[in-house]
Amino acid sequence: MALPLSLNPALQTLPVYQPGRPVEEVARDLGLPAEGIIKLASNENPLGPTPAALAAT
């Protein structure tokens, strides 16, 4: 069945989303205790929001 909409051809070259690995797997690969690893979401960072983001609020 054909789609009723045409898709942007650039979308065909986007890489497939790779979700974050479990903390236990990262700990094992790095040889660290899992309790010492803090998992952040994709939109989080340890430095907090940028000044530009704070100014926009």
C-alpha positions in Angstrom: 0.0 0.0 0.0 1.4 3.4 -1.0 1.6 6.2 1.6 -0.7 9.1 0.9 2.1 11.5 1.8 5.5 11.9 0.3 8.3 11.6 2.8 11.4 13.8 3.0 14.2 11.8 1.3 16.7 12.9 4.0 14.8 10.8 6.5 15.9 7.6 4.7 19.5 8.3 5.7 19.0 9.0 9.4 20.6 6.4 11.6 18.4 4.1 13.6 17.9 5.3 17.2 20.1 3.5 19.7 18.7 3.6 23.2 21.1 4.0 26.1 22.6 0.9 27.6 21.6 -0.4 31.0 23.7 0.8 33.9 24.8 -2.8 34.7 26.2 -3.2 31.2 28.1 0.1 31.3 29.5 -0.8 34.7 30.7 -4.2 33.5 32.3 -2.7 30.4 34.1 0.0 32.3 35.0 -2.2 35.3 33.1 0.2 37.7 30.6 -0.5 40.4 27.0 0.1 39.2 26.2 2.0 42.4 28.7 4.7 41.3 27.1 5.3 37.9 24.3 7.9 37.6 22.2 7.5 34.5 21.0 10.8 32.8 18.3 11.0 30.3 19.2 12.2 26.8 18.1 15.7 27.5 20.0 16.0 30.9 23.5 17.0 31.7 25.5 17.3 34.9 26.0 21.1 34.4 22.4 22.1 34.4 20.7 24.4 31.9 22.7 26.8 29.7 22.5 30.6 30.4 20.6 31.0 27.2 17.9 28.5 28.3 17.6 30.2 31.7 17.2 33.6 30.0 14.4 32.2 27.8 12.2 31.3 30.8 
